[in-house]
Amino acid sequence: METNTPPFNEKRFLLCLLSIFSDKYGDERRFLDRYTFNAIEPDHYQALWEIYNSSDTSRKKFIYEWFKEAEVRGFVKVHQNHFYKLTDEGYDLAIKYKHRVKSFIKNHLVMSVTVGTTLVASLINLLAALIRSQC
């Protein structure tokens, strides 16, 4: 990476791609293979560039480099030349970034239920102890 290239921010980049994708298809995962991101199209790179709050004029170069980095990490795949598609891994990670608590509960359901049950049981015991101390 060149020194003057803004650093790749995985979370922001994926959330931006998810936002662009969701504007067209909502949360319909089945359309992942239909939608292509153009790494040099003004609408896309402008939306991506805004997340970095910079006024540098070589935006296209940076956006293209960010897509290449995302490709190396497995978040996007090349469709043609400068066209990319979001992969299942990229989509899943973007959803996790967007819905942190929901994803945690979904991925750790047994632990979440155990903690929730323990918390409820502790509150019941606390209330019962308070009631006994009042009598």
MODELLER restraints for C-alpha pairs under 7 A, 6 or more apart:
rsr = mdl.restraints
at = mdl.atoms
rsr.add(forms.Gaussian(group=physical.xy_distance, feature=features.Distance(at['CA:5:A'], at['CA:62:A']), mean=6.27, stdev=0.5))
rsr.add(forms.Gaussian(group=physical.xy_distance, feature=features.Distance(at['CA:8:A'], at['CA:66:A']), mean=5.95, stdev=0.5))
rsr.add(forms.Gaussian(group=physical.xy_distance, feature=features.Distance(at['CA:11:A'], at['CA:97:A']), mean=6.60, stdev=0.5))
rsr.add(forms.Gaussian(group=physical.xy_distance, feature=features.Distance(at['CA:12:A'], at['CA:51:A']), mean=6.85, stdev=0.5))
rsr.add(forms.Gaussian(group=physical.xy_distance, feature=features.Distance(at['CA:13:A'], at['CA:48:A']), mean=6.85, stdev=0.5))
rsr.add(forms.Gaussian(group=physical.xy_distance, feature=features.Distance(at['CA:14:A'], at['CA:90:A']), mean=6.90, stdev=0.5))
rsr.add(forms.Gaussian(group=physical.xy_distance, feature=features.Distance(at['CA:14:A'], at['CA:94:A']), mean=5.21, stdev=0.5))
rsr.add(forms.Gaussian(group=physical.xy_distance, feature=features.Distance(at['CA:15:A'], at['CA:94:A']), mean=5.48, stdev=0.5))
rsr.add(forms.Gaussian(group=physical.xy_distance, feature=features.Distance(at['CA:15:A'], at['CA:98:A']), mean=6.93, stdev=0.5))
rsr.add(forms.Gaussian(group=physical.xy_distance, feature=features.Distance(at['CA:16:A'], at['CA:48:A']), mean=6.21, stdev=0.5))
rsr.add(forms.Gaussian(group=physical.xy_distance, feature=features.Distance(at['CA:18:A'], at['CA:94:A']), mean=6.44, stdev=0.5))
rsr.add(forms.Gaussian(group=physical.xy_distance, feature=features.Distance(at['CA:25:A'], at['CA:31:A']), mean=6.96, stdev=0.5))
rsr.add(forms.Gaussian(group=physical.xy_distance, feature=features.Distance(at['CA:32:A'], at['CA:86:A']), mean=6.32, stdev=0.5))
rsr.add(forms.Gaussian(group=physical.xy_distance, feature=features.Distance(at['CA:33:A'], at['CA:85:A']), mean=6.57, stdev=0.5))
rsr.add(forms.Gaussian(group=physical.xy_distance, feature=features.Distance(at['CA:35:A'], at['CA:85:A']), mean=6.38, stdev=0.5))
rsr.add(forms.Gaussian(group=physical.xy_distance, feature=features.Distance(at['CA:36:A'], at['CA:83:A']), mean=5.95, stdev=0.5))
rsr.add(forms.Gaussian(group=physical.xy_distance, feature=features.Distance(at['CA:36:A'], at['CA:84:A']), mean=5.33, stdev=0.5))
rsr.add(forms.Gaussian(group=physical.xy_distance, feature=features.Distance(at['CA:36:A'], at['CA:85:A']), mean=4.85, stdev=0.5))
rsr.add(forms.Gaussian(group=physical.xy_distance, feature=features.Distance(at['CA:37:A'], at['CA:83:A']), mean=5.46, stdev=0.5))
rsr.add(forms.Gaussian(group=physical.xy_distance, feature=features.Distance(at['CA:37:A'], at['CA:84:A']), mean=5.02, stdev=0.5))
rsr.add(forms.Gaussian(group=physical.xy_distance, feature=features.Distance(at['CA:37:A'], at['CA:85:A']), mean=6.09, stdev=0.5))
rsr.add(forms.Gaussian(group=physical.xy_distance, feature=features.Distance(at['CA:38:A'], at['CA:44:A']), mean=6.86, stdev=0.5))
rsr.add(forms.Gaussian(group=physical.xy_distance, feature=features.Distance(at['CA:38:A'], at['CA:82:A']), mean=6.05, stdev=0.5))
rsr.add(forms.Gaussian(group=physical.xy_distance, feature=features.Distance(at['CA:38:A'], at['CA:83:A']), mean=4.63, stdev=0.5))
rsr.add(forms.Gaussian(group=physical.xy_distance, feature=features.Distance(at['CA:38:A'], at['CA:84:A']), mean=6.50, stdev=0.5))
rsr.add(forms.Gaussian(group=physical.xy_distance, feature=features.Distance(at['CA:39:A'], at['CA:45:A']), mean=6.53, stdev=0.5))
rsr.add(forms.Gaussian(group=physical.xy_distance, feature=features.Distance(at['CA:39:A'], at['CA:63:A']), mean=6.23, stdev=0.5))
rsr.add(forms.Gaussian(group=physical.xy_distance, feature=features.Distance(at['CA:39:A'], at['CA:64:A']), mean=5.40, stdev=0.5))
rsr.add(forms.Gaussian(group=physical.xy_distance, feature=features.Distance(at['CA:39:A'], at['CA:67:A']), mean=6.97, stdev=0.5))
rsr.add(forms.Gaussian(group=physical.xy_distance, feature=features.Distance(at['CA:39:A'], at['CA:82:A']), mean=5.55, stdev=0.5))
rsr.add(forms.Gaussian(group=physical.xy_distance, feature=features.Distance(at['CA:39:A'], at['CA:83:A']), mean=6.15, stdev=0.5))
rsr.add(forms.Gaussian(group=physical.xy_distance, feature=features.Distance(at['CA:40:A'], at['CA:60:A']), mean=5.49, stdev=0.5))
rsr.add(forms.Gaussian(group=physical.xy_distance, feature=features.Distance(at['CA:40:A'], at['CA:64:A']), mean=6.99, stdev=0.5))
rsr.add(forms.Gaussian(group=physical.xy_distance, feature=features.Distance(at['CA:45:A'], at['CA:60:A']), mean=6.80, stdev=0.5))
rsr.add(forms.Gaussian(group=physical.xy_distance, feature=features.Distance(at['CA:45:A'], at['CA:63:A']), mean=6.21, stdev=0.5))
rsr.add(forms.Gaussian(group=physical.xy_distance, feature=features.Distance(at['CA:49:A'], at['CA:59:A']), mean=7.00, stdev=0.5))
rsr.add(forms.Gaussian(group=physical.xy_distance, feature=features.Distance(at['CA:70:A'], at['CA:76:A']), mean=5.82, stdev=0.5))
rsr.add(forms.Gaussian(group=physical.xy_distance, feature=features.Distance(at['CA:71:A'], at['CA:77:A']), mean=5.56, stdev=0.5))
rsr.add(forms.Gaussian(group=physical.xy_distance, feature=features.Distance(at['CA:74:A'], at['CA:89:A']), mean=6.86, stdev=0.5))
rsr.add(forms.Gaussian(group=physical.xy_distance, feature=features.Distance(at['CA:74:A'], at['CA:90:A']), mean=6.93, stdev=0.5))
rsr.add(forms.Gaussian(group=physical.xy_distance, feature=features.Distance(at['CA:75:A'], at['CA:86:A']), mean=6.14, stdev=0.5))
rsr.add(forms.Gaussian(group=physical.xy_distance, feature=features.Distance(at['CA:75:A'], at['CA:87:A']), mean=5.41, stdev=0.5))
rsr.add(forms.Gaussian(group=physical.xy_distance, feature=features.Distance(at['CA:75:A'], at['CA:89:A']), mean=5.72, stdev=0.5))
rsr.add(forms.Gaussian(group=physical.xy_distance, feature=features.Distance(at['CA:75:A'], at['CA:90:A']), mean=3.81, stdev=0.5))
rsr.add(forms.Gaussian(group=physical.xy_distance, feature=features.Distance(at['CA:76:A'], at['CA:84:A']), mean=6.15, stdev=0.5))
rsr.add(forms.Gaussian(group=physical.xy_distance, feature=features.Distance(at['CA:76:A'], at['CA:85:A']), mean=5.36, stdev=0.5))
rsr.add(forms.Gaussian(group=physical.xy_distance, feature=features.Distance(at['CA:76:A'], at['CA:86:A']), mean=4.37, stdev=0.5))
rsr.add(forms.Gaussian(group=physical.xy_distance, feature=features.Distance(at['CA:76:A'], at['CA:87:A']), mean=5.01, stdev=0.5))
rsr.add(forms.Gaussian(group=physical.xy_distance, feature=features.Distance(at['CA:76:A'], at['CA:90:A']), mean=6.37, stdev=0.5))
rsr.add(forms.Gaussian(group=physical.xy_distance, feature=features.Distance(at['CA:77:A'], at['CA:84:A']), mean=5.47, stdev=0.5))
rsr.add(forms.Gaussian(group=physical.xy_distance, feature=features.Distance(at['CA:77:A'], at['CA:85:A']), mean=5.33, stdev=0.5))
rsr.add(forms.Gaussian(group=physical.xy_distance, feature=features.Distance(at['CA:77:A'], at['CA:86:A']), mean=6.48, stdev=0.5))
rsr.add(forms.Gaussian(group=physical.xy_distance, feature=features.Distance(at['CA:77:A'], at['CA:87:A']), mean=6.42, stdev=0.5))
rsr.add(forms.Gaussian(group=physical.xy_distance, feature=features.Distance(at['CA:78:A'], at['CA:84:A']), mean=4.57, stdev=0.5))
rsr.add(forms.Gaussian(group=physical.xy_distance, feature=features.Distance(at['CA:78:A'], at['CA:85:A']), mean=6.47, stdev=0.5))
rsr.add(forms.Gaussian(group=physical.xy_distance, feature=features.Distance(at['CA:79:A'], at['CA:85:A']), mean=6.32, stdev=0.5))
rsr.add(forms.Gaussian(group=physical.xy_distance, feature=features.Distance(at['CA:96:A'], at['CA:103:A']), mean=5.51, stdev=0.5))
rsr.add(forms.Gaussian(group=physical.xy_distance, feature=features.Distance(at['CA:105:A'], at['CA:112:A']), mean=5.97, stdev=0.5))
